[in-house]
Amino acid sequence: MGQVNGKIAIVTGAASGIGRAAAIVLAREGARVMATDVDEAGLKETLALITKAGGTAATARQDVTDEARWDAVVAETEAAFGAPNILVNNAGIAIAGAIMDYSLADWQKQMAVNTDSVFLGTRAAMRAMAKGGGSIINLSSVAGLRGSAGVSAYCASKGAVRLFTKAAAVECATLGLNIRVNSVHPGIIDTPIWQKSITRITETMQPDQVSALTAHTGGNALDPNVIALGGTPMGRAGKPEEVALLILYLASDASSFTTGQEHVVDGGLTAS
Ligand SMILES: NC(=O)c1ccc[n+]([C@@H]2O[C@H](COP(=O)([O-])OP(=O)(O)OC[C@H]3O[C@@H](n4cnc5c(N)ncnc54)[C@H](O)[C@@H]3O)[C@@H](O)[C@H]2O)c1
């Protein structure tokens, strides 16, 4: 029997990386999954992977910053499968850049995609789960636990996710709702987000700033596995599936007494 048999999950950012892995693992373990993203081609691939493995899923185009779309996605999930009892707020971007050159527009976009979305998703899920209960899992980062040069807005967005998660968890428990809320804090995971973010560093930052930021990577700033050598005791980047298995635990009833906590999966990065 699957670890989330009979449950209904919404996973955002499911066209790539950690979100795709989470959708696949949850479906493999018995959940029916609504996979959402702005990337419709990527969603098709995710759906094909789930279906090929015998799982059940549907897809919906969703920009997680669009307030009205959240209600529609919950309604589409209810129509397809029933009321959701798992939400993985995973969609995210990393807009890198030095603070002195960073625009307010980039700051606001960073916060909208990574943080506003988590508020909107949590609110929609709490409304949908108020009767039947559920588990909300918010993707933060080790960048939500400590600072890093060149990604200050990303750090701020993920720090906000960490503390919003705790407040939401306490509020759910205090209101007597059977809804648990936890945050997941990956270290360096081998997904396309690195390519997107670091390409932007090299496009927008001064050459001397880029070399200061990438000195520890031996110049190979685009490869998360090389970056991981700089500070990850396990000496490699994580795989999306290794984060997905933690998400599975938090989604399942195995974590029934766990709420409001930050769960780090980083190969030891923050241990030293
Ligand atoms: N990869 C890492 O090293 C790492 C580390 C810590 C935290 N995280 C977090 O994990 C989450 C997943 O990242 P990933 O590494 O799998 O990245 P990824 O780039 O592979 O996937 C992110 C997905 O989010 C989608 N997305 C972006 N903006 C969106 C929007 N407005 N609406 C809907 N979907 C949108 C993208 O299309 C993409 O499919 C993010 O929140 C990220 O910040 C990643």
The ligand as an SDF file (V2000), in Angstrom:
LIG
                    3D

 44 48  0  0  0  0  0  0  0  0999 V2000
   17.5460   23.5100   -6.6910 N   0  0  0  0  0  0  0  0  0  0  0  0
   18.0050   23.9650   -5.5390 C   0  0  0  0  0  0  0  0  0  0  0  0
   19.2170   23.9250   -5.2650 O   0  0  0  0  0  0  0  0  0  0  0  0
   17.0450   24.5160   -4.5100 C   0  0  0  0  0  0  0  0  0  0  0  0
   17.5360   24.7520   -3.2230 C   0  0  0  0  0  0  0  0  0  0  0  0
   16.6920   25.2660   -2.2700 C   0  0  0  0  0  0  0  0  0  0  0  0
   15.3690   25.5300   -2.5570 C   0  0  0  0  0  0  0  0  0  0  0  0
   14.9080   25.2980   -3.8160 N   0  0  0  0  0  0  0  0  0  0  0  0
   13.4970   25.6210   -4.0760 C   0  0  0  0  0  0  0  0  0  0  0  0
   12.8250   24.4950   -4.5940 O   0  0  0  0  0  0  0  0  0  0  0  0
   11.7580   24.9240   -5.4340 C   0  0  0  0  0  0  0  0  0  0  0  0
   11.8270   24.1970   -6.7680 C   0  0  0  0  0  0  0  0  0  0  0  0
   13.0050   24.6250   -7.4400 O   0  0  0  0  0  0  0  0  0  0  0  0
   13.7910   23.7270   -8.5040 P   0  0  0  0  0  0  0  0  0  0  0  0
   15.1860   23.7030   -8.0570 O   0  0  0  0  0  0  0  0  0  0  0  0
   13.0650   22.4710   -8.7590 O   0  0  0  0  0  0  0  0  0  0  0  0
   13.7320   24.7330   -9.7550 O   0  0  0  0  0  0  0  0  0  0  0  0
   13.2340   24.5350  -11.2770 P   0  0  0  0  0  0  0  0  0  0  0  0
   13.6030   25.7920  -11.9540 O   0  0  0  0  0  0  0  0  0  0  0  0
   13.7200   23.2490  -11.7990 O   0  0  0  0  0  0  0  0  0  0  0  0
   11.6500   24.4360  -11.1070 O   0  0  0  0  0  0  0  0  0  0  0  0
   10.8670   25.5350  -10.7070 C   0  0  0  0  0  0  0  0  0  0  0  0
    9.5160   25.4360  -11.4130 C   0  0  0  0  0  0  0  0  0  0  0  0
    8.7190   26.5530  -10.9770 O   0  0  0  0  0  0  0  0  0  0  0  0
    8.0290   27.0330  -12.1250 C   0  0  0  0  0  0  0  0  0  0  0  0
    7.6440   28.4260  -11.9180 N   0  0  0  0  0  0  0  0  0  0  0  0
    8.4260   29.5250  -11.9080 C   0  0  0  0  0  0  0  0  0  0  0  0
    7.6900   30.6370  -11.7490 N   0  0  0  0  0  0  0  0  0  0  0  0
    6.3900   30.2180  -11.6680 C   0  0  0  0  0  0  0  0  0  0  0  0
    5.1450   30.8890  -11.5110 C   0  0  0  0  0  0  0  0  0  0  0  0
    5.0700   32.2260  -11.4010 N   0  0  0  0  0  0  0  0  0  0  0  0
    4.0150   30.1500  -11.4500 N   0  0  0  0  0  0  0  0  0  0  0  0
    4.0670   28.8070  -11.5650 C   0  0  0  0  0  0  0  0  0  0  0  0
    5.2150   28.1080  -11.7350 N   0  0  0  0  0  0  0  0  0  0  0  0
    6.3490   28.8190  -11.7800 C   0  0  0  0  0  0  0  0  0  0  0  0
    9.0080   26.8650  -13.2710 C   0  0  0  0  0  0  0  0  0  0  0  0
    8.3580   26.9080  -14.5180 O   0  0  0  0  0  0  0  0  0  0  0  0
    9.6460   25.5400  -12.9440 C   0  0  0  0  0  0  0  0  0  0  0  0
    8.9580   24.4630  -13.5540 O   0  0  0  0  0  0  0  0  0  0  0  0
   11.8700   26.4380   -5.5360 C   0  0  0  0  0  0  0  0  0  0  0  0
   10.9800   27.0460   -4.6360 O   0  0  0  0  0  0  0  0  0  0  0  0
   13.3090   26.6880   -5.1410 C   0  0  0  0  0  0  0  0  0  0  0  0
   13.5020   27.9960   -4.6420 O   0  0  0  0  0  0  0  0  0  0  0  0
   15.7090   24.7970   -4.8000 C   0  0  0  0  0  0  0  0  0  0  0  0
  1  2  1  0
  2  3  2  0
  2  4  1  0
  4  5  1  0
  4 44  2  0
  5  6  2  0
  6  7  1  0
  7  8  2  0
  8  9  1  0
  8 44  1  0
  9 10  1  0
  9 42  1  0
 10 11  1  0
 11 12  1  0
 11 40  1  0
 12 13  1  0
 13 14  1  0
 14 15  2  0
 14 16  1  0
 14 17  1  0
 17 18  1  0
 18 19  2  0
 18 20  1  0
 18 21  1  0
 21 22  1  0
 22 23  1  0
 23 24  1  0
 23 38  1  0
 24 25  1  0
 25 26  1  0
 25 36  1  0
 26 27  1  0
 26 35  1  0
 27 28  2  0
 28 29  1  0
 29 30  1  0
 29 35  2  0
 30 31  1  0
 30 32  2  0
 32 33  1  0
 33 34  2  0
 34 35  1  0
 36 37  1  0
 36 38  1  0
 38 39  1  0
 40 41  1  0
 40 42  1  0
 42 43  1  0
M  CHG  2   8   1  16  -1
M  END
$$$$
